[in-house]
Amino acid sequence: MALAEVLRDHGDRLRTEQLVTVIEAASDCAAHCEACADACLEEGDPSLTRCIRSDLDCADVCHATAKVVGRAGASGAPWLELVEVCAQACASCAEECEQHADHHDHCRACAEACRRCEQACRDLLATVA
């Protein structure tokens, strides 16, 4: 059974396709952030410390968002705030990774995943506002 079908079974009147998009984008972003942090550590470059921290923070927020959005209820109160935090974390991480993207492919890929997740979160928030 596809995730969208499972979410439709909740009975809430939510845009399940957008919820799925956020869940998938957040999960993908978390994986990219964790891989980027690991690659930055392998670089051994102290100038990447902020990037590593940003990657790890963003990964944690994205993991939490993917989990909570999968349980989203119609009221939306707590999960809407988390989606906003996720968008902000992704924007911040993307900005940091973009500073290193010319020299590190993992940072470029991470920034792109962060921007996709940020956009998915913003699109969802726009439909429930």
Secondary structure, 3 states (H helix, E strand, C coil): CCHHHHHHCCCCCCCHHHHHHHHHHHHHHHHHHHHHHHHHHHHCCHHHHHHHHHHHHHHHHHHHHHHHHCCCCCCCHHHHHHHHHHHHHHHHHHHHHHCCCCCCHHHHHHHHHHHHHHHHHHHHHHHHC
